[in-house]
Amino acid sequence: MGHFSKYIRPGAVRVGTSRYTDKFETTAFRNTDGTYAVVVLNRTDSGLPYTLHFRDQLAEGSIPAHAIQTLLFQ
């Protein structure tokens, strides 16, 4: 819960996401200040690269095995 509450603020609204593989779980929220928090969860035993598209922004990264990451967008 600590990880989520650091980036997803009170009053945030969940927004839709889509993904191209079942190796990740994703969810996203629009905070009341207009920022978006996108949470990526890797449930596999291997680290994985990913590319995240948000409107006209692109974020490339990697996530370790059994890890969770949150990306923030304006």
Secondary structure, 3 states (H helix, E strand, C coil): CHHHHHHCCCCCEEECCCCCCCCEEEEEEECCCCCEEEEEEECCCCCEEEEEEECCEEEEEEECCCCEEEEEEC
